[in-house]
Amino acid sequence: MVNDYFPKNLRFCRLQKGLRQEDMANELHITRQAYCNYENGQRTPSVDIIVAIAGLLDVSTDYLLCNKIQ
């Protein structure tokens, strides 16, 4: 697992952009279930996917991985 912050930050940022899990999965060329597993903390994405997610959400990888969102 990347850390406890990543799944929460991922969901928070996605919702702030008004995107659905399916939208994210389509943009990342993965299944919705694979993406859902990232948000649920059940799977850890590759570094390439983390970088792509950060780009789609217009945030830094540090923000996704290290920022504690309340």
PQR file with spaces between the fields and no chain letter, atoms N, CA, C, O and H, PARSE charges and radii, in Angstrom:
ATOM       1  N    MET     1       0.845   -1.183    0.000 -0.4000 1.5000
ATOM       2  CA   MET     1       0.000    0.000    0.000 -0.0000 2.0000
ATOM       3  C    MET     1       0.887    1.242    0.000  0.5500 1.7000
ATOM       4  O    MET     1       1.907    1.282    0.688 -0.5500 1.4000
ATOM       5  N    VAL     2       0.504    2.235   -0.758 -0.4000 1.5000
ATOM       6  CA   VAL     2       1.271    3.473   -0.824 -0.0000 2.0000
ATOM       7  C    VAL     2       1.290    4.124    0.552  0.5500 1.7000
ATOM       8  O    VAL     2       2.364    4.293    1.129 -0.5500 1.4000
ATOM       9  H    VAL     2      -0.324    2.202   -1.317  0.4000 1.0000
ATOM      10  N    ASN     3       0.172    4.483    1.075 -0.4000 1.5000
ATOM      11  CA   ASN     3      -0.005    5.007    2.436 -0.0000 2.0000
ATOM      12  C    ASN     3      -1.495    5.216    2.676  0.5500 1.7000
ATOM      13  O    ASN     3      -2.317    4.999    1.786 -0.5500 1.4000
ATOM      14  H    ASN     3      -0.701    4.346    0.607  0.4000 1.0000
ATOM      15  N    ASP     4      -1.823    5.633    3.870 -0.4000 1.5000
ATOM      16  CA   ASP     4      -3.236    5.829    4.204 -0.0000 2.0000
ATOM      17  C    ASP     4      -3.836    7.073    3.560  0.5500 1.7000
ATOM      18  O    ASP     4      -5.055    7.160    3.406 -0.5500 1.4000
ATOM      19  H    ASP     4      -1.155    5.810    4.593  0.4000 1.0000
ATOM      20  N    TYR     5      -3.007    8.027    3.185 -0.4000 1.5000
ATOM      21  CA   TYR     5      -3.510    9.274    2.613 -0.0000 2.0000
ATOM      22  C    TYR     5      -3.977    9.115    1.175  0.5500 1.7000
ATOM      23  O    TYR     5      -4.962    9.733    0.770 -0.5500 1.4000
ATOM      24  H    TYR     5      -2.017    7.956    3.310  0.4000 1.0000
ATOM      25  N    PHE     6      -3.287    8.302    0.409 -0.4000 1.5000
ATOM      26  CA   PHE     6      -3.543    8.230   -1.024 -0.0000 2.0000
ATOM      27  C    PHE     6      -5.005    7.929   -1.383  0.5500 1.7000
ATOM      28  O    PHE     6      -5.590    8.685   -2.158 -0.5500 1.4000
ATOM      29  H    PHE     6      -2.487    7.800    0.737  0.4000 1.0000
ATOM      30  N    PRO     7      -5.623    6.862   -0.857 -0.5600 1.5000
ATOM      31  CA   PRO     7      -7.015    6.588   -1.265  0.2800 2.0000
ATOM      32  C    PRO     7      -7.976    7.739   -0.951  0.5500 1.7000
ATOM      33  O    PRO     7      -8.842    8.061   -1.763 -0.5500 1.4000
ATOM      34  N    LYS     8      -7.827    8.350    0.211 -0.4000 1.5000
ATOM      35  CA   LYS     8      -8.708    9.460    0.588 -0.0000 2.0000
ATOM      36  C    LYS     8      -8.461   10.680   -0.289  0.5500 1.7000
ATOM      37  O    LYS     8      -9.404   11.333   -0.734 -0.5500 1.4000
ATOM      38  H    LYS     8      -7.123    8.087    0.871  0.4000 1.0000
ATOM      39  N    ASN     9      -7.205   10.981   -0.532 -0.4000 1.5000
ATOM      40  CA   ASN     9      -6.874   12.127   -1.375 -0.0000 2.0000
ATOM      41  C    ASN     9      -7.352   11.912   -2.806  0.5500 1.7000
ATOM      42  O    ASN     9      -7.842   12.836   -3.455 -0.5500 1.4000
ATOM      43  H    ASN     9      -6.439   10.450   -0.170  0.4000 1.0000
ATOM      44  N    LEU    10      -7.204   10.689   -3.285 -0.4000 1.5000
ATOM      45  CA   LEU    10      -7.632   10.358   -4.639 -0.0000 2.0000
ATOM      46  C    LEU    10      -9.131   10.602   -4.798  0.5500 1.7000
ATOM      47  O    LEU    10      -9.562   11.247   -5.754 -0.5500 1.4000
ATOM      48  H    LEU    10      -6.806    9.939   -2.758  0.4000 1.0000
ATOM      49  N    ARG    11      -9.906   10.095   -3.877 -0.4000 1.5000
ATOM      50  CA   ARG    11     -11.366   10.276   -3.937 -0.0000 2.0000
ATOM      51  C    ARG    11     -11.736   11.754   -3.811  0.5500 1.7000
ATOM      52  O    ARG    11     -12.566   12.255   -4.571 -0.5500 1.4000
ATOM      53  H    ARG    11      -9.556    9.571   -3.101  0.4000 1.0000
ATOM      54  N    PHE    12     -11.130   12.442   -2.865 -0.4000 1.5000
ATOM      55  CA   PHE    12     -11.413   13.862   -2.641 -0.0000 2.0000
ATOM      56  C    PHE    12     -11.139   14.673   -3.912  0.5500 1.7000
ATOM      57  O    PHE    12     -11.975   15.468   -4.340 -0.5500 1.4000
ATOM      58  H    PHE    12     -10.456   12.036   -2.248  0.4000 1.0000
ATOM      59  N    CYS    13      -9.979   14.468   -4.501 -0.4000 1.5000
ATOM      60  CA   CYS    13      -9.609   15.237   -5.698 -0.0000 2.0000
ATOM      61  C    CYS    13     -10.512   14.906   -6.878  0.5500 1.7000
ATOM      62  O    CYS    13     -10.885   15.790   -7.649 -0.5500 1.4000
ATOM      63  H    CYS    13      -9.299   13.822   -4.154  0.4000 1.0000
ATOM      64  N    ARG    14     -10.859   13.641   -7.017 -0.4000 1.5000
ATOM      65  CA   ARG    14     -11.753   13.248   -8.111 -0.0000 2.0000
ATOM      66  C    ARG    14     -13.111   13.927   -7.970  0.5500 1.7000
ATOM      67  O    ARG    14     -13.658   14.449   -8.941 -0.5500 1.4000
ATOM      68  H    ARG    14     -10.556   12.922   -6.391  0.4000 1.0000
ATOM      69  N    LEU    15     -13.641   13.914   -6.768 -0.4000 1.5000
ATOM      70  CA   LEU    15     -14.945   14.544   -6.542 -0.0000 2.0000
ATOM      71  C    LEU    15     -14.878   16.052   -6.746  0.5500 1.7000
ATOM      72  O    LEU    15     -15.832   16.650   -7.243 -0.5500 1.4000
ATOM      73  H    LEU    15     -13.197   13.489   -5.979  0.4000 1.0000
ATOM      74  N    GLN    16     -13.765   16.672   -6.371 -0.4000 1.5000
ATOM      75  CA   GLN    16     -13.599   18.111   -6.582 -0.0000 2.0000
ATOM      76  C    GLN    16     -13.633   18.465   -8.069  0.5500 1.7000
ATOM      77  O    GLN    16     -14.073   19.551   -8.445 -0.5500 1.4000
ATOM      78  H    GLN    16     -12.990   16.186   -5.967  0.4000 1.0000
ATOM      79  N    LYS    17     -13.172   17.550   -8.901 -0.4000 1.5000
ATOM      80  CA   LYS    17     -13.184   17.760  -10.351 -0.0000 2.0000
ATOM      81  C    LYS    17     -14.513   17.356  -10.993  0.5500 1.7000
ATOM      82  O    LYS    17     -14.720   17.569  -12.187 -0.5500 1.4000
ATOM      83  H    LYS    17     -12.814   16.668   -8.596  0.4000 1.0000
ATOM      84  N    GLY    18     -15.411   16.772  -10.196 -0.4000 1.5000
ATOM      85  CA   GLY    18     -16.705   16.350  -10.720 -0.0000 2.0000
ATOM      86  C    GLY    18     -16.623   15.136  -11.621  0.5500 1.7000
ATOM      87  O    GLY    18     -17.441   14.971  -12.526 -0.5500 1.4000
ATOM      88  H    GLY    18     -15.244   16.599   -9.226  0.4000 1.0000
ATOM      89  N    LEU    19     -15.644   14.290  -11.380 -0.4000 1.5000
ATOM      90  CA   LEU    19     -15.458   13.103  -12.207 -0.0000 2.0000
ATOM      91  C    LEU    19     -15.991   11.856  -11.515  0.5500 1.7000
ATOM      92  O    LEU    19     -15.987   11.760  -10.288 -0.5500 1.4000
ATOM      93  H    LEU    19     -14.979   14.424  -10.645  0.4000 1.0000
ATOM      94  N    ARG    20     -16.446   10.910  -12.317 -0.4000 1.5000
ATOM      95  CA   ARG    20     -16.877    9.612  -11.797 -0.0000 2.0000
ATOM      96  C    ARG    20     -15.684    8.656  -11.831  0.5500 1.7000
ATOM      97  O    ARG    20     -14.701    8.898  -12.531 -0.5500 1.4000
ATOM      98  H    ARG    20     -16.450   10.989  -13.314  0.4000 1.0000
ATOM      99  N    GLN    21     -15.783    7.579  -11.073 -0.4000 1.5000
ATOM     100  CA   GLN    21     -14.726    6.568  -11.115 -0.0000 2.0000
ATOM     101  C    GLN    21     -14.558    6.048  -12.533  0.5500 1.7000
ATOM     102  O    GLN    21     -13.438    5.813  -12.985 -0.5500 1.4000
ATOM     103  H    GLN    21     -16.581    7.383  -10.504  0.4000 1.0000
ATOM     104  N    GLU    22     -15.651    5.871  -13.222 -0.4000 1.5000
ATOM     105  CA   GLU    22     -15.585    5.381  -14.598 -0.0000 2.0000
ATOM     106  C    GLU    22     -14.857    6.365  -15.514  0.5500 1.7000
ATOM     107  O    GLU    22     -14.125    5.946  -16.412 -0.5500 1.4000
ATOM     108  H    GLU    22     -16.562    6.062  -12.855  0.4000 1.0000
ATOM     109  N    ASP    23     -15.050    7.663  -15.298 -0.4000 1.5000
ATOM     110  CA   ASP    23     -14.340    8.673  -16.083 -0.0000 2.0000
ATOM     111  C    ASP    23     -12.832    8.526  -15.888  0.5500 1.7000
ATOM     112  O    ASP    23     -12.062    8.545  -16.849 -0.5500 1.4000
ATOM     113  H    ASP    23     -15.644    8.002  -14.569  0.4000 1.0000
ATOM     114  N    MET    24     -12.427    8.380  -14.628 -0.4000 1.5000
ATOM     115  CA   MET    24     -11.004    8.229  -14.325 -0.0000 2.0000
ATOM     116  C    MET    24     -10.450    6.960  -14.961  0.5500 1.7000
ATOM     117  O    MET    24      -9.378    6.977  -15.567 -0.5500 1.4000
ATOM     118  H    MET    24     -13.052    8.365  -13.848  0.4000 1.0000
ATOM     119  N    ALA    25     -11.176    5.872  -14.821 -0.4000 1.5000
ATOM     120  CA   ALA    25     -10.722    4.596  -15.383 -0.0000 2.0000
ATOM     121  C    ALA    25     -10.553    4.699  -16.899  0.5500 1.7000
ATOM     122  O    ALA    25      -9.564    4.216  -17.451 -0.5500 1.4000
ATOM     123  H    ALA    25     -12.047    5.857  -14.329  0.4000 1.0000
ATOM     124  N    ASN    26     -11.511    5.323  -17.563 -0.4000 1.5000
ATOM     125  CA   ASN    26     -11.417    5.473  -19.022 -0.0000 2.0000
ATOM     126  C    ASN    26     -10.198    6.286  -19.414  0.5500 1.7000
ATOM     127  O    ASN    26      -9.489    5.923  -20.352 -0.5500 1.4000
ATOM     128  H    ASN    26     -12.314    5.716  -17.115  0.4000 1.0000
ATOM     129  N    GLU    27      -9.946    7.376  -18.713 -0.4000 1.5000
ATOM     130  CA   GLU    27      -8.789    8.224  -19.021 -0.0000 2.0000
ATOM     131  C    GLU    27      -7.462    7.506  -18.762  0.5500 1.7000
ATOM     132  O    GLU    27      -6.468    7.752  -19.445 -0.5500 1.4000
ATOM     133  H    GLU    27     -10.522    7.670  -17.951  0.4000 1.0000
ATOM     134  N    LEU    28      -7.462    6.621  -17.773 -0.4000 1.5000
ATOM     135  CA   LEU    28      -6.243    5.895  -17.412 -0.0000 2.0000
ATOM     136  C    LEU    28      -6.096    4.574  -18.185  0.5500 1.7000
ATOM     137  O    LEU    28      -5.081    3.888  -18.061 -0.5500 1.4000
ATOM     138  H    LEU    28      -8.269    6.421  -17.218  0.4000 1.0000
ATOM     139  N    HIS    29      -7.111    4.227  -18.976 -0.4000 1.5000
ATOM     140  CA   HIS    29      -7.115    2.984  -19.758 -0.0000 2.0000
ATOM     141  C    HIS    29      -7.012    1.753  -18.856  0.5500 1.7000
ATOM     142  O    HIS    29      -6.256    0.820  -19.127 -0.5500 1.4000
ATOM     143  H    HIS    29      -7.935    4.784  -19.077  0.4000 1.0000
ATOM     144  N    ILE    30      -7.795    1.781  -17.779 -0.4000 1.5000
ATOM     145  CA   ILE    30      -7.895    0.656  -16.858 -0.0000 2.0000
ATOM     146  C    ILE    30      -9.378    0.387  -16.611  0.5500 1.7000
ATOM     147  O    ILE    30     -10.226    1.176  -17.028 -0.5500 1.4000
ATOM     148  H    ILE    30      -8.410    2.539  -17.559  0.4000 1.0000
ATOM     149  N    THR    31      -9.692   -0.703  -15.948 -0.4000 1.5000
ATOM     150  CA   THR    31     -11.099   -0.988  -15.642 -0.0000 2.0000
ATOM     151  C    THR    31     -11.565   -0.113  -14.482  0.5500 1.7000
ATOM     152  O    THR    31     -10.760    0.377  -13.690 -0.5500 1.4000
ATOM     153  H    THR    31      -9.003   -1.343  -15.610  0.4000 1.0000
ATOM     154  N    ARG    32     -12.878    0.070  -14.400 -0.4000 1.5000
ATOM     155  CA   ARG    32     -13.429    0.827  -13.285 -0.0000 2.0000
ATOM     156  C    ARG    32     -13.130    0.117  -11.968  0.5500 1.7000
ATOM     157  O    ARG    32     -12.869    0.764  -10.954 -0.5500 1.4000
ATOM     158  H    ARG    32     -13.532   -0.328  -15.044  0.4000 1.0000
ATOM     159  N    GLN    33     -13.169   -1.201  -11.985 -0.4000 1.5000
ATOM     160  CA   GLN    33     -12.883   -1.975  -10.777 -0.0000 2.0000
ATOM     161  C    GLN    33     -11.443   -1.759  -10.307  0.5500 1.7000
ATOM     162  O    GLN    33     -11.193   -1.641   -9.108 -0.5500 1.4000
ATOM     163  H    GLN    33     -13.381   -1.727  -12.809  0.4000 1.0000
ATOM     164  N    ALA    34     -10.509   -1.709  -11.240 -0.4000 1.5000
ATOM     165  CA   ALA    34      -9.109   -1.456  -10.861 -0.0000 2.0000
ATOM     166  C    ALA    34      -8.996   -0.079  -10.205  0.5500 1.7000
ATOM     167  O    ALA    34      -8.334    0.076   -9.179 -0.5500 1.4000
ATOM     168  H    ALA    34     -10.712   -1.805  -12.214  0.4000 1.0000
ATOM     169  N    TYR    35      -9.646    0.911  -10.805 -0.4000 1.5000
ATOM     170  CA   TYR    35      -9.605    2.254  -10.226 -0.0000 2.0000
ATOM     171  C    TYR    35     -10.260    2.263   -8.844  0.5500 1.7000
ATOM     172  O    TYR    35      -9.725    2.851   -7.904 -0.5500 1.4000
ATOM     173  H    TYR    35     -10.184    0.785  -11.639  0.4000 1.0000
ATOM     174  N    CYS    36     -11.395    1.625   -8.727 -0.4000 1.5000
ATOM     175  CA   CYS    36     -12.121    1.543   -7.458 -0.0000 2.0000
ATOM     176  C    CYS    36     -11.230    0.938   -6.372  0.5500 1.7000
ATOM     177  O    CYS    36     -11.254    1.381   -5.224 -0.5500 1.4000
ATOM     178  H    CYS    36     -11.829    1.148   -9.491  0.4000 1.0000
ATOM     179  N    ASN    37     -10.455   -0.062   -6.738 -0.4000 1.5000
ATOM     180  CA   ASN    37      -9.533   -0.673   -5.780 -0.0000 2.0000
ATOM     181  C    ASN    37      -8.487    0.317   -5.281  0.5500 1.7000
ATOM     182  O    ASN    37      -8.055    0.222   -4.133 -0.5500 1.4000
ATOM     183  H    ASN    37     -10.436   -0.422   -7.670  0.4000 1.0000
ATOM     184  N    TYR    38      -8.075    1.254   -6.112 -0.4000 1.5000
ATOM     185  CA   TYR    38      -7.134    2.294   -5.668 -0.0000 2.0000
ATOM     186  C    TYR    38      -7.800    3.182   -4.620  0.5500 1.7000
ATOM     187  O    TYR    38      -7.202    3.480   -3.586 -0.5500 1.4000
ATOM     188  H    TYR    38      -8.426    1.331   -7.045  0.4000 1.0000
ATOM     189  N    GLU    39      -9.024    3.600   -4.883 -0.4000 1.5000
ATOM     190  CA   GLU    39      -9.732    4.478   -3.941 -0.0000 2.0000
ATOM     191  C    GLU    39     -10.079    3.765   -2.637  0.5500 1.7000
ATOM     192  O    GLU    39     -10.168    4.399   -1.586 -0.5500 1.4000
ATOM     193  H    GLU    39      -9.509    3.358   -5.723  0.4000 1.0000
ATOM     194  N    ASN    40     -10.272    2.466   -2.700 -0.4000 1.5000
ATOM     195  CA   ASN    40     -10.591    1.704   -1.498 -0.0000 2.0000
ATOM     196  C    ASN    40      -9.350    1.248   -0.749  0.5500 1.7000
ATOM     197  O    ASN    40      -9.458    0.651    0.323 -0.5500 1.4000
ATOM     198  H    ASN    40     -10.200    1.950   -3.554  0.4000 1.0000
ATOM     199  N    GLY    41      -8.181    1.519   -1.295 -0.4000 1.5000
ATOM     200  CA   GLY    41      -6.943    1.120   -0.646 -0.0000 2.0000
ATOM     201  C    GLY    41      -6.646   -0.360   -0.750  0.5500 1.7000
ATOM     202  O    GLY    41      -5.816   -0.882   -0.006 -0.5500 1.4000
ATOM     203  H    GLY    41      -8.093    2.004   -2.165  0.4000 1.0000
ATOM     204  N    GLN    42      -7.316   -1.045   -1.669 -0.4000 1.5000
ATOM     205  CA   GLN    42      -7.120   -2.482   -1.815 -0.0000 2.0000
ATOM     206  C    GLN    42      -5.976   -2.833   -2.758  0.5500 1.7000
ATOM     207  O    GLN    42      -5.435   -3.937   -2.700 -0.5500 1.4000
ATOM     208  H    GLN    42      -7.990   -0.621   -2.274  0.4000 1.0000
ATOM     209  N    ARG    43      -5.610   -1.899   -3.622 -0.4000 1.5000
ATOM     210  CA   ARG    43      -4.503   -2.100   -4.558 -0.0000 2.0000
ATOM     211  C    ARG    43      -3.701   -0.822   -4.642  0.5500 1.7000
ATOM     212  O    ARG    43      -4.214    0.275   -4.423 -0.5500 1.4000
ATOM     213  H    ARG    43      -6.050   -1.002   -3.669  0.4000 1.0000
ATOM     214  N    THR    44      -2.448   -0.987   -4.959 -0.4000 1.5000
ATOM     215  CA   THR    44      -1.554    0.147   -5.121 -0.0000 2.0000
ATOM     216  C    THR    44      -1.250    0.326   -6.603  0.5500 1.7000
ATOM     217  O    THR    44      -0.796   -0.609   -7.261 -0.5500 1.4000
ATOM     218  H    THR    44      -2.032   -1.879   -5.137  0.4000 1.0000
ATOM     219  N    PRO    45      -1.499    1.522   -7.131 -0.5600 1.5000
ATOM     220  CA   PRO    45      -1.189    1.748   -8.546  0.2800 2.0000
ATOM     221  C    PRO    45       0.318    1.839   -8.772  0.5500 1.7000
ATOM     222  O    PRO    45       1.087    2.116   -7.851 -0.5500 1.4000
ATOM     223  N    SER    46       0.713    1.602  -10.008 -0.4000 1.5000
ATOM     224  CA   SER    46       2.123    1.760  -10.374 -0.0000 2.0000
ATOM     225  C    SER    46       2.484    3.243  -10.330  0.5500 1.7000
ATOM     226  O    SER    46       1.608    4.108  -10.295 -0.5500 1.4000
ATOM     227  H    SER    46       0.088    1.377  -10.756  0.4000 1.0000
ATOM     228  N    VAL    47       3.753    3.516  -10.332 -0.4000 1.5000
ATOM     229  CA   VAL    47       4.222    4.906  -10.341 -0.0000 2.0000
ATOM     230  C    VAL    47       3.694    5.630  -11.573  0.5500 1.7000
ATOM     231  O    VAL    47       3.304    6.795  -11.491 -0.5500 1.4000
ATOM     232  H    VAL    47       4.465    2.814  -10.361  0.4000 1.0000
ATOM     233  N    ASP    48       3.682    4.950  -12.705 -0.4000 1.5000
ATOM     234  CA   ASP    48       3.176    5.569  -13.938 -0.0000 2.0000
ATOM     235  C    ASP    48       1.712    5.974  -13.797  0.5500 1.7000
ATOM     236  O    ASP    48       1.311    7.045  -14.251 -0.5500 1.4000
ATOM     237  H    ASP    48       4.000    4.004  -12.771  0.4000 1.0000
ATOM     238  N    ILE    49       0.922    5.116  -13.170 -0.4000 1.5000
ATOM     239  CA   ILE    49      -0.501    5.430  -12.973 -0.0000 2.0000
ATOM     240  C    ILE    49      -0.658    6.579  -11.987  0.5500 1.7000
ATOM     241  O    ILE    49      -1.510    7.445  -12.191 -0.5500 1.4000
ATOM     242  H    ILE    49       1.248    4.245  -12.802  0.4000 1.0000
ATOM     243  N    ILE    50       0.136    6.610  -10.930 -0.4000 1.5000
ATOM     244  CA   ILE    50       0.069    7.718   -9.965 -0.0000 2.0000
ATOM     245  C    ILE    50       0.373    9.038  -10.658  0.5500 1.7000
ATOM     246  O    ILE    50      -0.308   10.037  -10.426 -0.5500 1.4000
ATOM     247  H    ILE    50       0.828    5.907  -10.764  0.4000 1.0000
ATOM     248  N    VAL    51       1.386    9.044  -11.501 -0.4000 1.5000
ATOM     249  CA   VAL    51       1.748   10.264  -12.239 -0.0000 2.0000
ATOM     250  C    VAL    51       0.605   10.663  -13.170  0.5500 1.7000
ATOM     251  O    VAL    51       0.274   11.845  -13.269 -0.5500 1.4000
ATOM     252  H    VAL    51       1.940    8.233  -11.689  0.4000 1.0000
ATOM     253  N    ALA    52       0.002    9.695  -13.849 -0.4000 1.5000
ATOM     254  CA   ALA    52      -1.113    9.989  -14.752 -0.0000 2.0000
ATOM     255  C    ALA    52      -2.316   10.526  -13.982  0.5500 1.7000
ATOM     256  O    ALA    52      -2.977   11.462  -14.431 -0.5500 1.4000
ATOM     257  H    ALA    52       0.271    8.735  -13.769  0.4000 1.0000
ATOM     258  N    ILE    53      -2.596    9.937  -12.831 -0.4000 1.5000
ATOM     259  CA   ILE    53      -3.709   10.407  -11.999 -0.0000 2.0000
ATOM     260  C    ILE    53      -3.477   11.851  -11.577  0.5500 1.7000
ATOM     261  O    ILE    53      -4.382   12.680  -11.666 -0.5500 1.4000
ATOM     262  H    ILE    53      -2.058    9.177  -12.466  0.4000 1.0000
ATOM     263  N    ALA    54      -2.276   12.149  -11.122 -0.4000 1.5000
ATOM     264  CA   ALA    54      -1.949   13.517  -10.701 -0.0000 2.0000
ATOM     265  C    ALA    54      -2.161   14.493  -11.854  0.5500 1.7000
ATOM     266  O    ALA    54      -2.680   15.591  -11.652 -0.5500 1.4000
ATOM     267  H    ALA    54      -1.541   11.475  -11.050  0.4000 1.0000
ATOM     268  N    GLY    55      -1.767   14.101  -13.048 -0.4000 1.5000
ATOM     269  CA   GLY    55      -1.964   14.956  -14.216 -0.0000 2.0000
ATOM     270  C    GLY    55      -3.434   15.181  -14.517  0.5500 1.7000
ATOM     271  O    GLY    55      -3.842   16.303  -14.814 -0.5500 1.4000
ATOM     272  H    GLY    55      -1.345   13.209  -13.212  0.4000 1.0000
ATOM     273  N    LEU    56      -4.227   14.131  -14.444 -0.4000 1.5000
ATOM     274  CA   LEU    56      -5.669   14.258  -14.709 -0.0000 2.0000
ATOM     275  C    LEU    56      -6.359   15.143  -13.686  0.5500 1.7000
ATOM     276  O    LEU    56      -7.297   15.869  -14.017 -0.5500 1.4000
ATOM     277  H    LEU    56      -3.896   13.219  -14.202  0.4000 1.0000
ATOM     278  N    LEU    57      -5.900   15.085  -12.455 -0.4000 1.5000
ATOM     279  CA   LEU    57      -6.540   15.839  -11.381 -0.0000 2.0000
ATOM     280  C    LEU    57      -5.889   17.196  -11.128  0.5500 1.7000
ATOM     281  O    LEU    57      -6.318   17.935  -10.241 -0.5500 1.4000
ATOM     282  H    LEU    57      -5.139   14.495  -12.186  0.4000 1.0000
ATOM     283  N    ASP    58      -4.869   17.523  -11.893 -0.4000 1.5000
ATOM     284  CA   ASP    58      -4.158   18.806  -11.767 -0.0000 2.0000
ATOM     285  C    ASP    58      -3.607   19.028  -10.364  0.5500 1.7000
ATOM     286  O    ASP    58      -3.716   20.120   -9.806 -0.5500 1.4000
ATOM     287  H    ASP    58      -4.521   16.923  -12.613  0.4000 1.0000
ATOM     288  N    VAL    59      -3.016   17.980   -9.802 -0.4000 1.5000
ATOM     289  CA   VAL    59      -2.348   18.078   -8.504 -0.0000 2.0000
ATOM     290  C    VAL    59      -0.985   17.417   -8.632  0.5500 1.7000
ATOM     291  O    VAL    59      -0.725   16.696   -9.595 -0.5500 1.4000
ATOM     292  H    VAL    59      -2.927   17.093  -10.255  0.4000 1.0000
ATOM     293  N    SER    60      -0.126   17.661   -7.668 -0.4000 1.5000
ATOM     294  CA   SER    60       1.179   17.011   -7.680 -0.0000 2.0000
ATOM     295  C    SER    60       1.068   15.606   -7.101  0.5500 1.7000
ATOM     296  O    SER    60       0.120   15.287   -6.383 -0.5500 1.4000
ATOM     297  H    SER    60      -0.337   18.246   -6.885  0.4000 1.0000
ATOM     298  N    THR    61       2.045   14.781   -7.426 -0.4000 1.5000
ATOM     299  CA   THR    61       2.074   13.452   -6.820 -0.0000 2.0000
ATOM     300  C    THR    61       2.276   13.571   -5.315  0.5500 1.7000
ATOM     301  O    THR    61       1.729   12.773   -4.553 -0.5500 1.4000
ATOM     302  H    THR    61       2.814   15.041   -8.009  0.4000 1.0000
ATOM     303  N    ASP    62       3.049   14.550   -4.881 -0.4000 1.5000
ATOM     304  CA   ASP    62       3.241   14.776   -3.443 -0.0000 2.0000
ATOM     305  C    ASP    62       1.906   15.060   -2.765  0.5500 1.7000
ATOM     306  O    ASP    62       1.642   14.564   -1.670 -0.5500 1.4000
ATOM     307  H    ASP    62       3.493   15.198   -5.499  0.4000 1.0000
ATOM     308  N    TYR    63       1.077   15.848   -3.411 -0.4000 1.5000
ATOM     309  CA   TYR    63      -0.232   16.169   -2.830 -0.0000 2.0000
ATOM     310  C    TYR    63      -1.056   14.900   -2.659  0.5500 1.7000
ATOM     311  O    TYR    63      -1.674   14.693   -1.615 -0.5500 1.4000
ATOM     312  H    TYR    63       1.292   16.251   -4.300  0.4000 1.0000
ATOM     313  N    LEU    64      -1.067   14.058   -3.672 -0.4000 1.5000
ATOM     314  CA   LEU    64      -1.837   12.813   -3.592 -0.0000 2.0000
ATOM     315  C    LEU    64      -1.293   11.869   -2.517  0.5500 1.7000
ATOM     316  O    LEU    64      -2.055   11.235   -1.788 -0.5500 1.4000
ATOM     317  H    LEU    64      -0.566   14.226   -4.520  0.4000 1.0000
ATOM     318  N    LEU    65       0.019   11.790   -2.434 -0.4000 1.5000
ATOM     319  CA   LEU    65       0.641   10.802   -1.559 -0.0000 2.0000
ATOM     320  C    LEU    65       0.865   11.276   -0.127  0.5500 1.7000
ATOM     321  O    LEU    65       0.867   10.462    0.796 -0.5500 1.4000
ATOM     322  H    LEU    65       0.638   12.306   -3.027  0.4000 1.0000
ATOM     323  N    CYS    66       1.051   12.565    0.068 -0.4000 1.5000
ATOM     324  CA   CYS    66       1.521   13.048    1.368 -0.0000 2.0000
ATOM     325  C    CYS    66       0.581   13.999    2.097  0.5500 1.7000
ATOM     326  O    CYS    66       0.753   14.232    3.293 -0.5500 1.4000
ATOM     327  H    CYS    66       1.049   13.226   -0.682  0.4000 1.0000
ATOM     328  N    ASN    67      -0.379   14.535    1.422 -0.4000 1.5000
ATOM     329  CA   ASN    67      -1.232   15.562    2.030 -0.0000 2.0000
ATOM     330  C    ASN    67      -2.339   14.919    2.853  0.5500 1.7000
ATOM     331  O    ASN    67      -3.044   14.036    2.364 -0.5500 1.4000
ATOM     332  H    ASN    67      -0.519   14.346    0.451  0.4000 1.0000
ATOM     333  N    LYS    68      -2.492   15.351    4.082 -0.4000 1.5000
ATOM     334  CA   LYS    68      -3.569   14.843    4.922 -0.0000 2.0000
ATOM     335  C    LYS    68      -4.783   15.735    4.731  0.5500 1.7000
ATOM     336  O    LYS    68      -4.811   16.870    5.207 -0.5500 1.4000
ATOM     337  H    LYS    68      -1.919   16.068    4.479  0.4000 1.0000
ATOM     338  N    ILE    69      -5.795   15.214    4.026 -0.4000 1.5000
ATOM     339  CA   ILE    69      -7.036   15.946    3.798 -0.0000 2.0000
ATOM     340  C    ILE    69      -7.991   15.580    4.925  0.5500 1.7000
ATOM     341  O    ILE    69      -8.200   14.404    5.224 -0.5500 1.4000
ATOM     342  H    ILE    69      -5.773   14.293    3.639  0.4000 1.0000
ATOM     343  N    GLN    70      -8.557   16.590    5.536 -0.4000 1.5000
ATOM     344  CA   GLN    70      -9.455   16.329    6.667 -0.0000 2.0000
ATOM     345  C    GLN    70     -10.866   16.135    6.229  0.5500 1.7000
ATOM     346  O    GLN    70     -11.745   15.907    7.060 -0.5500 1.4000
ATOM     347  H    GLN    70      -8.388   17.545    5.293  0.4000 1.0000
